[in-house]
Amino acid sequence: MKAVRLDDYNTAPVIRDIATPEIGPENVLVRVGAAALNPLDVKLQSGVLQGYFPLEFRYTMGSDISGMIEDVGANVIGWQKGDKVIARLDPVAGGAFAGFACVPANYLVKLTEDMPLEVAAGIPTAAGTAWQVLFEMGDLGVGQTVLIHAGAGGVGSFAIQFARAAGARVIATASGDGIDIARTLGADQVIDYRHADFAEMLSDIDLVIDSIGGETQQKSFGVLRSGGRLLSLVAPPDEALAHAHNVNAQFVFHMSDGERLARVVSAIHENKVKVLIDRTVPIDQFGDAFTRQASGRARGKIIVTMV
């Protein structure tokens, strides 16, 4: 089967022919229809996170998959060949950008027949992260206000829609065509960060979702109400700044969780949440897709098809 492999940190991904993985008794073999790139894939490739996510080379890239079950392990109950599924793999194990993937059965979520695999692959990490920060860690509720940085990105696009469906007031930052995208997705207010300073415009925010870091993160402390929360997806927040502003601040690692993913998929169906897709490319064009992801300019998810 074809697979996208890394031979070492900070080396270019290479498409190779490798053996189909063998499954254990608690796993299933999924014929991968599509897989999605994430910012984490770029960080793993660069080696900047090897202290948190040590990779074993050669490493098959990717964590977000959609596909059809090809085989089930001896102890697996409730799944059978032909089931249409999505899953988020352990990023250290990888394995998404390949013809077949070995998946722990408890990571799987069943898809409806009307959900295209190319769309479903964009859900696991981005939507799961948005759900985790908004509701599990951010405790966002009706009538509260959330500021979502990079509202036209993968996590941001889901976060806008989930927060709006929950009855929150949604403010997003974006630029270029991302401004219209964020508005279309349901943001009540969109700030063009290239031409306006959100820190001078906002105050008394209940929750900030930071996927940018740096100066943006530092300035975000000042827009929160006393006791508000800042949740960062990119860098540990400054504890001294959090204390000075009397707010809670945390660095968020998204962990693979089949139960959370099932709730997310249900919410996507119930609220008609759109999966924002930047582009869909075949595996043979993975290099271009990876360059696009690394640029930071993707609007939503970049999807790679395996066939």
C-alpha positions in Angstrom: 0.0 0.0 0.0 1.0 3.6 -0.4 1.9 5.6 2.7 3.3 9.0 3.5 6.5 8.5 5.5 9.0 10.5 7.5 12.6 9.2 7.7 13.6 11.7 10.4 12.7 15.0 11.9 12.8 18.0 9.5 12.9 15.9 6.4 10.5 16.1 3.5 7.6 13.5 3.6 8.0 10.7 1.1 5.4 8.4 -0.5 6.5 4.8 -0.2 5.1 1.4 -0.7 4.9 -0.5 2.6 3.2 -3.6 4.0 -0.4 -3.4 5.1 -0.4 -3.3 8.9 -1.4 -6.3 11.0 -4.1 -5.8 13.6 -4.2 -7.1 17.1 -7.3 -8.5 18.9 -8.6 -5.1 20.1 -8.1 -3.3 16.7 -9.7 -3.0 13.4 -8.2 -2.6 9.9 -9.7 0.4 8.1 -9.4 0.9 4.4 -8.7 4.6 4.4 -10.8 6.7 2.0 -9.5 10.1 3.1 -7.3 11.7 5.7 -6.9 15.3 6.9 -3.8 17.4 7.6 -3.5 19.3 10.9 -1.1 22.0 12.2 0.2 19.3 14.5 1.5 17.3 11.5 3.7 20.2 10.6 5.0 20.5 14.2 5.7 16.7 14.4 7.6 16.8 11.1 9.7 19.7 12.3 10.7 18.0 15.5 9.7 21.0 17.8 7.4 18.7 19.8 9.6 15.7 20.1 9.7 16.2 23.9 5.9 15.7 24.0 5.4 13.5 20.9 8.5 11.4 20.3 8.3 9.7 16.9 9.8 6.4 15.8 11.1 6.4 12.3 10.2 5.5 9.7 6.9 7.1 10.7 3.7 7.1 8.7 2.1 10.5 9.1 -1.4 11.5 10.0 -4.1 11.0 12.7 -7.5 11.9 11.1 -9.1 9.3 8.9 -12.4 8.2 7.3 -12.9 4.9 5.6 -14.5 1.5 5.6 -13.7 -1.3 8.0 -11.8 -4.1 6.2 -11.2 -6.5 9.1 -11.8 -6.8 12.9 -9.7 -8.2 15.7 -10.7 -11.3 17.6 -12.0 -9.4 20.6 -13.7 -6.6 18.8 -17.5 -6.4 19.4 -20.0 -4.1 17.6 -18.0 -3.5 14.4 -18.0 -5.4 11.2 -16.5 -5.3 7.7 -18.1 -2.6 5.6 -18.9 -0.2 8.4 -18.3 3.4 7.4 -16.2 5.1 10.1 -14.0 8.0 11.2 -11.4 8.0 13.9 -8.5 10.1 15.4 -5.4 8.0 15.8 -2.7 8.6 18.4 -0.4 11.2 16.8 2.7 9.4 18.0 1.5 6.1 16.4 0.4 8.0 13.2 -0.8 5.9 10.2 -3.6 8.0 8.6 -1.9 8.8 5.3 -1.9 5.3 4.0 -4.0 2.8 2.1 -5.0 1.0 5.4 -4.8 1.9 9.0 -4.7 -0.1 12.2 -7.2 1.5 14.6 -8.1 0.7 18.2 -11.8 -0.1 18.2 -12.6 2.4 20.9 -11.4 5.2 18.7 -14.0 4.5 16.0 -17.3 6.4 15.3 -19.8 5.3 12.8 -20.8 7.6 10.0 -24.1 8.0 8.2 -24.3 6.8 4.7 -24.9 10.3 3.4 -21.6 11.7 4.8 -18.9 11.8 2.2 -15.6 10.4 3.3 -13.8 13.4 2.0 -15.9 15.6 4.3 -15.8 13.3 7.3 -12.0 13.2 7.4 -12.0 16.9 8.3 -13.9 16.3 11.6 -11.8 14.4 14.2 -9.0 16.7 15.4 -10.4 20.2 14.5 -14.0 19.6 15.6 -12.9 17.6 18.6 -10.5 20.3 19.7 -13.2 23.0 19.2 -15.6 21.0 21.4 -13.0 20.3 24.1 -12.0 23.9 24.5 -15.5 25.4 24.3 -17.5 23.0 26.5 -15.2 20.7 28.4 -12.6 23.2 29.4 -14.2 26.6 28.6 -17.6 25.8 30.1 -19.2 28.0 27.5 -23.0 28.6 28.0 -25.9 30.6 26.7 -25.4 34.3 26.7 -21.7 34.2 27.2 -19.2 35.8 24.8 -16.3 34.0 23.2 -13.4 35.4 21.1 -12.2 32.9 18.6 -8.9 33.8 16.9 -8.3 32.5 13.4 -12.0 32.0 12.8 -11.5 30.8 9.3 -9.1 28.0 10.3 -9.8 24.4 11.0 -10.6 24.7 14.7 -11.9 28.2 14.5 -14.5 27.3 11.8 -16.0 24.6 14.0 -15.7 26.7 17.1 -17.8 29.5 15.6 -20.6 27.1 14.7 -20.6 25.1 17.9 -20.6 28.3 20.0 -23.4 29.9 18.1 -25.5 26.7 18.4 -24.9 26.8 22.1 -26.4 30.3 22.4 -23.2 32.2 22.9 -22.2 35.5 21.3 -19.3 34.8 18.9 -16.5 37.3 18.0 -13.8 36.1 15.6 -10.6 37.5 14.2 -9.7 36.9 10.6 -8.3 38.5 7.5 -8.8 38.6 3.7 -11.5 36.1 2.5 -11.5 34.7 6.0 -13.6 37.6 7.1 -16.6 36.6 5.0 -16.1 33.0 5.8 -16.3 33.7 9.6 -19.4 35.8 9.1 -21.0 33.1 6.9 -20.3 30.5 9.6 -22.2 32.6 12.1 -19.9 34.9 13.9 -21.7 37.9 15.4 -18.7 40.2 14.9 -15.6 39.6 12.8 -12.4 41.8 13.4 -9.9 42.2 10.6 -6.7 41.8 12.6 -4.6 43.3 9.8 -6.5 46.7 10.1 -7.9 46.8 13.6 -6.6 46.0 17.1 -9.0 43.7 18.8 -7.5 44.6 22.2 -8.7 48.2 21.8 -12.2 47.1 20.7 -13.2 44.4 23.2 -13.7 43.9 26.9 -15.5 41.6 29.4 -15.0 38.5 27.2 -15.8 35.2 29.0 -13.6 32.9 26.9 -10.7 33.3 24.4 -9.7 30.5 22.1 -6.1 31.2 21.0 -4.7 29.3 18.0 -2.0 32.0 17.2 0.1 32.6 20.3 2.8 35.3 20.6 1.6 38.9 20.8 -2.0 37.9 20.0 -2.1 35.7 23.1 -0.5 38.3 25.3 -3.0 41.0 24.2 -5.9 38.6 24.7 -5.5 38.6 28.5 -6.6 42.3 28.5 -10.0 41.6 26.9 -11.1 39.0 29.4 -13.4 39.7 32.3 -12.1 39.0 35.8 -12.3 35.2 36.2 -12.5 34.6 32.4 -10.6 31.9 30.6 -7.9 31.8 27.9 -7.3 28.5 26.3 -4.3 28.2 24.0 -3.8 25.6 21.3 -0.3 26.7 20.4 1.8 27.7 23.5 1.6 27.6 27.3 0.1 30.9 28.5 2.1 33.4 30.6 1.2 32.5 34.2 2.2 36.0 35.4 -0.1 37.7 32.9 -2.9 35.4 33.8 -2.4 36.2 37.5 -2.1 40.0 36.8 -5.4 40.0 35.0 -7.2 37.6 37.4 -8.0 35.1 34.7 -7.6 31.3 34.1 -5.2 30.3 31.4 -4.4 26.8 30.1 -2.5 25.1 27.3 -4.7 22.5 25.6 -3.5 19.2 24.1 -6.3 17.4 22.3 -6.4 13.7 23.1 -8.0 11.0 21.0 -11.3 10.1 22.5 -13.9 8.0 20.7 -16.7 9.1 23.1 -16.0 12.8 22.6 -15.8 12.2 18.8 -19.2 10.5 18.9 -20.7 13.6 20.6 -19.1 15.9 18.1 -20.4 13.9 15.1 -23.9 14.0 16.7 -23.7 17.7 17.2 -22.6 18.3 13.6 -25.6 16.4 12.3 -28.1 18.0 14.7 -26.9 21.6 14.1 -26.1 21.2 10.4 -22.5 22.3 11.1 -20.4 22.8 8.0 -17.0 21.2 7.6 -15.0 23.9 6.0 -12.6 22.4 3.4 -9.7 24.4 2.0 -8.9 21.8 -0.7 -9.0 18.1 -1.5 -6.0 16.4 -3.2 -4.9 12.8 -4.1 -2.1 11.3 -2.1 0.3 11.8 -5.0 0.0 15.5 -4.4 0.7 15.3 -0.7 3.8 17.4 -0.9 1.8 20.4 -2.2 -0.9 19.8 0.5 1.8 19.7 3.2 3.3 23.0 2.0 -0.1 24.6 2.0 -0.7 23.4 5.6 2.7 24.7 6.7 2.0 28.1 5.2 -0.7 28.7 7.8 -3.0 30.1 5.1 -5.5 27.2 4.8 -9.1 28.1 5.1 -10.5 25.1 7.0 -9.2 21.5 6.4 -6.9 20.1 3.8 -8.1 16.7 2.8 -6.0 13.9 1.1 -7.7 11.1 -0.6 -6.1 7.6 -0.7 -7.6 6.5 -4.0 
